[in-house]
Amino acid sequence: MSENHTSSIRRILETVFLKLISDGKMEPDRLADLKLRPPSNEGFGDLCSNCLMLFAQEEDLKGEDHAALFIEPLKGLTFVQSVDVASNGYLNITIKPSYWFDRVVGLLNDFKAFELSAATTLKGRHQKVEVPQNSEGLTNARRVWNAEALGQLAVKLDCQLVTVPGQESQQAGFPAQAAIAKCGLARTRLAVLSNAPDFSVNFSPVLAIDASYDNPVFSLPYAHARIRSMLARVEKVSADGQLLHPISDSSFELNQRHEKQILKMVCDWPDIAVQTWEKRDMLHLFSFLQDLTLLFFALVEKERPQSTDYLMETEKGGGRQLLFRAVDRLICEGLGLVDFDILEEFV
């Protein structure tokens, strides 16, 4: 699978900047100030950039005067729907709805290729992680479990993680065996990896297994259970999980705010996997999954899909089914990295 939309757009913007720099129209240090991010207002598009504003500062001209330098190559990308110059000087970029679903279908059909779509530059790379020899306290146990999970992630990203002996943390934290005795190994491990290191010091068995949406130990497996239950009721999904009816172009036009947010988050998975690898902390991946499940629960609260024809609607039902299946796939992949057996652990 090719690189994602953000990487492709950034590469074009940087190429234009490098050309301007080589032509002497822009100072080299301007490239470091180039920004590409979601706009503050979702109605403005999917991404915005300050490229024109930087160019205008350098040339003492209005950025719009040379907007074509950026707009034309961006419009050449097959997944770009429109490129506009906002009144504040930002360049707003809107992605075709079909692009998001193409990536979702790619995720479900070939997860390995989807996962590697933003990680091709990592292939063959390796990095070291220090692992303490003593893991009696949760602070040190977290480092051991984190290294184990990163090792599994490295395999998926075609990288290599090398563990080397490291010094023990000065704060041992809550006794690991006591935490495991109260919460179970899988739940304890997920609790400490989905929270910052200080959680291991101030560990609370009650909070670790608290049945709330704010707790990944509960919310991730519960979201999985809800999705599987809802999809099981939908006749359009066959025994092997494949849609029996084709999806029309109108399926891509999901107009519910949470639907759009979930769709875009799902497509960010490869970048999150890379970020987790580079920062060497599984917290980044589980924070992403937690935010994704919170959006899912917000959508369920609003649409009540289990009691309506939400997933059976003629035009958009198929797309929604794909979306829910994709969310479930990411949850299962994430929990699999820490050997969390959903069927065994979730009650």
N, C-alpha and C positions, 0 to 999 in steps of 0.2 A: 504494500500500500504506500502511496506517495506521502510526502510530508503534509502536515496539516496546514490549514489556512493561515494561521498566525505566522508560521515559519516562512511560508511562501510570500506573504505580503511584506514581512520584515526584510526578506532578502531583496525584494525589488526596491524598497525604499533605500536600503543601504547601498545598492548598486547605483542608484541615481545620485546619492550623496557622494560616493567615491568618484563618480564621473565629474561632478561639480568641483570636487576637491582637486582632481587631476588637472582640470581646466583653469584652476586658479580662481574660481568664483566663490569658493567657500574655504574657510579655515579648517584644517584637519580636526581640531578639537570639537567642532560642532557635531560630529557624528556621535559623540558620547552623550549628547543631549537629546538625541532622537528618541521619541516615545511612541509606543503603540500599545493601546489599552482599550478596554470597553469604555464607551462614553458614559458620563454621569446620568444621562437621560437615555433609557433604552429605545425611545422613539427615534433617536438620531442615527441608529444603525447598530452594527455589531462591534465595530472597532473604530477608533479615531486616532489620528496622528498629528503631531505638532510640526511636521516636516515643512509645511509652507511658511509657518511663522518663523522657523529658524532661517529659512532661505531669505525671507523678507528682512530679517534683522541684518543679515550679512550684506545683502545687495542694496539696502535702503530703498526697497521697492515693496509694493504690495505682493504678497505671496501668490495671490490669484493670477498675477500677470504671467507667472511661469508654472501655473498649476498643471498644465498639460504634461510637463516633464514627469510628473508623478501619476497623474490620472490615466493617461493613455496606456502605460504598461500594466497598471492595476486592472483596467477594464479588459485587458487581454487574458486575464486569468478566468478560466471557464466557470469557476464557482462564484465570481463576483457579480452581484446583481446591479449595484450602482455605486458611484463614487461622487460625492458632493462636497463643495466648500461651504462650511458653516459661516455664519455672520461673525463669529469670534475668531475666524481664521483657521480653525481646525479642519482637517480632512476627514470626512465621515465615510465609512465603508460599510456597505450592507452585503451580506452573504445570501446567496440563493437558498431558500428553504430546503430544496432537494439535496443540497450538499450535506447538511447535517444528517439526513436519513441515509445517504450513501455511506457515511462513516459508521452509522449505527448498524446497518446491514453488514458492513465489513467486519465490525466487532463480533457480530453473532456468527458469521460464516467462517471467519479466519481470525480468531482472537490473537494469535501469535503475530500475524502481520500487522494487525491494528496496534498492538502494544509496541511494536518496533517502529511504527510510522514516524515517531519523533525521536527515536533513539538510535538511528543508524550510525551516527557519529560515535556512539559509545561502544560499538562492536569491538571486542578484543581488548578493551581497556580494563585496567584493574586498579584497585585501591585497597589500602590497608585500614583495618579497624582494630583498635586495641581492645582486648577482652580480658577482664580480671579473672584470676584463677579461683578466687573465692566468691561465691554467689550466695552466701548465706543471708545477706540483706537484700532488700528489693532494689536498692539503688544499683548494686552490682549485678543483680539478676536481670535487671532491665537491659543493661549493656550486653549481657550474654544473649538474651532473647532477641534483642535488636539486631545483633550480628547474625544470628541464625536466620531471621526473616530477610535481612538484606542479602544473605547468601542465596536464598531462594529467588529473590527478585533479580539478582545478578544473572542467574541461569536464564530467566525469561528475557532479559535484555542482552543476552550474549556477552555478558561482562564476567569479570572474575573478582571475587572478594577474598582477600587474604587476611586471616585473623592472626594477630600476634599478641603475645602476653603483654598485659598492661597493668599499671598500678591500680590498686583498689581505690574506690571513691572514699574521700575522707568521711562522708556521712553514709553509714551502712544502710540506713533506712529501716523500715518495718521488717521484722523477720520474715524471710521468704516462705519458710515452711509453715509458719502460723497463718500467713495470708492464703496459702494454697489449701491448708486444712479447712479454712472457713469458706473459701470461694471456689475451690477447684483450680487445677493448673491452668486450663484453657482460659477461664474467665479472668484469673489473676494476670496472666500474661497479656491478654488483650487490654485489660484495664490500665496496666502500667505503660504499655506501648502507645496507647491512644491518648495519653496524657503527658504533660511536661514532666521532666525528671523529678521536680519537687513533690509530685504526687506520690512517688515511691517513699519519700521521707515521711510525709504526713498521710500515709495510706489509711483509708477507712474501709473495712470490709463491707459496711452498709452502702457507702457511696459506690463502691466498686461494682456491685451487682444491682444497684438501684434501678427499678423498672420505670425509667423515664426516657423520653425521647432525647434528652440531653446526654444520656449515657450510651456510648457506642456499644458497650457490652450487651445492652438490651436492644438498642434501636436497630443495629445492623441485622441481627438474626430475626428480629420481629418484622422488619421491613421485608426480608426474604420470605417469611412465612405469609405475610399479607399478600405479597405479589403472587406467590405460587397459588394461594387460595383463590384469588380473583381470576387468574388466567385459567385455572382449572374449570371455572364455570363458563368460560367463553367457548362456544362451539367452533369458532373460526380458528382455533389453535388445535392442531392434531396431536397425536400421542407423542410424536418426536419433537414437538415444539415449533414446527413450521406452519406458517399461515396457509390456510387452504384457499383463500381468496386473494386475488391480486390487489395491490395497493395502488390507488389512482394518485395523480398529481395533487389532488385536493387533500389527500391524507397528510401531505407535508405542511399544509397551511394551518398548523396548530396555533390558535389565537389566544389560548389561556396563558397568562403570564408565567405561572409556575411550569407549565409544559415547556415553554421556550427555554426557561432557565435550566431545567433538567436536561433538555436535549443538548444544550451547549456544554453543560458540565460533563456529560457522558463523553463528549468528543475531546475533552481536555485530559482524559485519562493518560495517554502516552506521555504528555508533558509532566503530569504529576508523578508518574513512575520515574521519569528521569530526574526530576527535582528531588525526590526521595532518595534516589541513589547518590546524587551528587552531594546532598547535605548529610547523608549517612544517618538518617533518623526516620524510622517508620511513622513517627508522629505526623509528618506531612501527608502521607497517604491516608492515614485514618482520619485526619481532620477533614480531608477532602470527602471521604466516604460519609462522614458524619453530616457534613453540610448537604450532601446529596440526599441522604435519607430524610433530613429535616424538610427539604423541599418536597420530597415525595409525600411525607405525612401532611404537609400543608395542602398539597393538591388533593389528597384523599379527603381531608376535612372539608374542602370546598366543593368537590365534585361528587362525593359519595359514590365512587365507581362500583362498589360492591352491591349497591341496591338500585342502580339505574342502568340505562343502556349506554353508559359512557364508553365502554369498551366495544360495544356492538354497533355504534353509529355507522351508518352506511359509508359516509365520506371519510371520517377521521378515525373510526374505530381501529382499523388495521394499523395505522401509524402509532396509535396509543399503545396497542399491544406490543409492538416492536420496542417502544420506548420503555415500557415496564420490564420487558425481558432484558433489555440492555442494563437497566439499573440493577436488576437481580444478578446479572452476570458479573458486574463489577464488584458487588458485595461479596459474592462467592469467591471471586479471584482474590480479593483483599484478605478475607478471612482465611483462605487457603494458605496464604503466605505465613501465617502463624499457627497453622495446623489446628484451627478452630473448627470442630465438627458441628455444624449447625444442627443437624438432626439429633445429635447426642446431647448437646449443651443447652439448646433452647427448649424451654418448657412453656 
